[in-house]
Each structure stands twice: as C-alpha cells, then as structure tokens.
Amino acid sequence: MLGVARRMLRRQDLAEDAVQESFVLTWRKAHQFDETRGSAKGWLYTILRNKCLTLLRNADREIHMDPADLEREGDATVLEAAFDRLDQAHDLRLCLETLDPQKRMAILSSYILGYSHGEIAGRMDAPLGSVKAWVRRGLLKLRECLS
Amino acid sequence: MTQRALEERIDEWVLGLASEAEAQALEALCERDAEVAARVERVRARFAALDETAEPLSIPADFWDRIEASLEGAPEEMTQSAPLEPAPPASAEVIELAPLRRAATRWRAVALSGVAAALLMVAVLGATLMTPTQPAVVAVLLDAQGQPVAVIDGRKDNTTLVTLLEAANVPGGQVMQVWTKPRDDGPPVSLGLLDPGASRTLSGENLPPPHPDQLYEITFEPSGGSPTNLPTGPIYGKGFAKSPVY
C-alpha cells in the first residue's frame, strides 16, 4: 500500500501519512463496508487512492511543494515499470497493449500517478481536448476488450 | 443519462479523473443503486492489478504508534493533526460505535493483512474499540512464504475467532484444523475445524486463558479432523500470539 501511495505522491512522508490516514478512515468507516459488493482489500485500496488523490488535488493550496520534490523523474520510466510488472497473461495487460501508446500513457498516468486531465496534457505536451478524447476512447476500447 | 455515459463516468471516476462533485454524485448513485455499485466494483477490480505493480516499501518503525495515536485521539484532534486534509464531511466524523464494534474484528484482520505483510508482527489497536469480547491475544498466521493468511483473536473465555484472509486452497477431501499450544512444553491441542475458506469462532474447552507467545497454527487434515488428535498434515499458517495494548 505504501508503494502505491509513494508512486502517486512522490514523497515518503506524504505517502506514510496517506496510508496512516487511510487505516484510520477504514476503522471509522468499517460499518459502511458491504462485503457483498467487493473485496476488503479492494475497499482499502480505494480509500487509499482517494486519500492520495485528495492530497494531490489540494496540493496547490495545502501542501508547500518544493519544486525539486515535484521534479518528475521520468514519469515514463515509472509507468513502463508498472506496465512491465503486470502479469504477461493478465487481461488488463493484454488489453492495454492493444491501445495506442498515447491512450495507454494517458490512462496509466491517471491511475498510477494520479494525474488530472490537465496534468496529463502538460506532461505529454498535448492539447487538453486531445487528452480527454484519448482517455475516453482508450477506456472505451478497454471496456470492449475486457468484457 | 444513457448507459454509455454512465460507464464512462464510472471508468473515469475509478481512474481518478472525476471532479469532487462528480465523485460525490457517483457515490450517492452507488448508495441508491446496488447495480451501479456492483458495476463500480467490477471496474475497480479490473484496474486493481495496477496497484500490485507498486514497489513494495517497508513501513517505518513508528507506524503503528502513529496509527494508535490517531485512533485514540478525538476526531477533532485528528483533523487538526492532519493539516493536509480538508475537513472531512460530517458523516466521517460520526463514529457509530455499535456497528464499528461488530465490524472491528473483521477490520482488525483487514488492516493487518495490509501492513502485517511488511511488519510481520501483531498490531496494536486503539482503546476506543474496547469491548467485552476484546481479544486477550492476537496472532497473525503466516504461510511458508511469510504472507499473512489468517488472524487469530484468542479470548479469555476460551473462544477463538479465526479470520481467514484469503480463500485457502484446501486439498480435496481435507479440512482445515486449528491448533494451539496452551503450554509451551505441552502438545498441540485442537481448537476445531474450519469449513474450507470460512472464518468462524471456535470454542475450546478446559483450556487455560490464552497467553502471549502462545503458538497457533492451521493444518490440512483428513475430513473429520486429524485421526491422531495431533497435527499430521501440512501447515497452512502459523504464528505466535501477542497481547494487544488497549
């Protein structure tokens, strides 16, 4: 879990805070958990991801980020490493492989790095409208492929 | 709203692209519509494999102390001590104790499954959750690969809650049997059988109250339990008990 948070937040201290707060939140929200809906592990990760996203989205006004910390050392490397670690035979991997690189990058950037449409556009040096379309079409293809 | 649009909205939400308002709208929709909720779960499960690709990192030594402190702190303090977090909605502040207590044991297990893998130790839990049935000891059972597979809550009244953390691959015709060694120099004693893959509470008889460092283990045994009344089959998980700090 810490690895997921670290990958999104890029800072060890923030990642630890996120994991810790997720656990506390899990305790407090335990009564909302409905095991018929999904796995407990999935629920924990969802809480963690939401916590990280909240931190990221509020980063501008709430976290004083040293620009050096934000230096995204090779987003592509991080994303490729993640993709490479997906099981070769996993449906998600097989389907992601069928996507154009741009669509795949856009989707992985948002899930793994927690980027917004705007951030993806900035990193990929592409118009916002294109990024939104890549994501939409990429997700559509993934749905078709995975169904 | 057409089906297509909803699917797209769910996908983007799970991916992390939804705005706060959109996320709240979808969450509310899930509350009302179980079918939508199930669909969201399917999408989450679809992407979950990506979570597994993160670098495993070890948890800092003081991690549990911090969690414990957070759990003990009043909710108001919690918010203050977390300056990075915007004030949560009021509902998150309401601690409904009764359902929480009911869920506590299960969530203790879940929290452990996440962190224990890194710590390989037993958790310390908050005083806010003290209940008459609080465990006297807790043990996390690890498999041969060191992965947590079950959590044991041993209670003073000699009931033992066994929570399996994943569906076990029980060999055909066999059952899972839970053992403990109430005396370090004595033989293992059976606490009972588990239906495959099912967590349950077992009642031991004529056993002393559980104590720290007591051994617990789960083995695979022939249907009906070990013929010798001692563990004979392969060990599924094994661990030593600790006393939770309340």
Interface residues (C-beta under 8 A of the other chain):
Chain A: M1 L2 G3 V4 R6 R7 L14 A15 E16 D17 V19 Q20 E21 F23 V24 L25 T26 W27 R28 K29 A30 H31 F33 D34 R37 G38 S39 A40 K41 G42 L44 Y45 T46 R49 N50 L53 T54 L55 R57 N58 E62 I63 A81 A82 F83 R85 L86 D87 H90 L92 R93 I107 L108 S110 Y111 I112 G114 S116 H117 V135 R136 L139 L140 L142 R143 L146
Chain B: E7 E8 D11 E12 V14 L15 G16 L17 E20 A23 A34 A37 A38 E41 R44 A45 R46 F47 A48 A49 L50 D51 E52 T53 A54 E55 P56 L57 S58 I59 P60 F63 R66 I67 S70 L71 P75 M78 A82 P83 L84 E85 P86 A92 I95 E96 P99 L100 R102 A103 A104 R106 W107 V110 A111 S113 G114 V115 A118 G126 L129
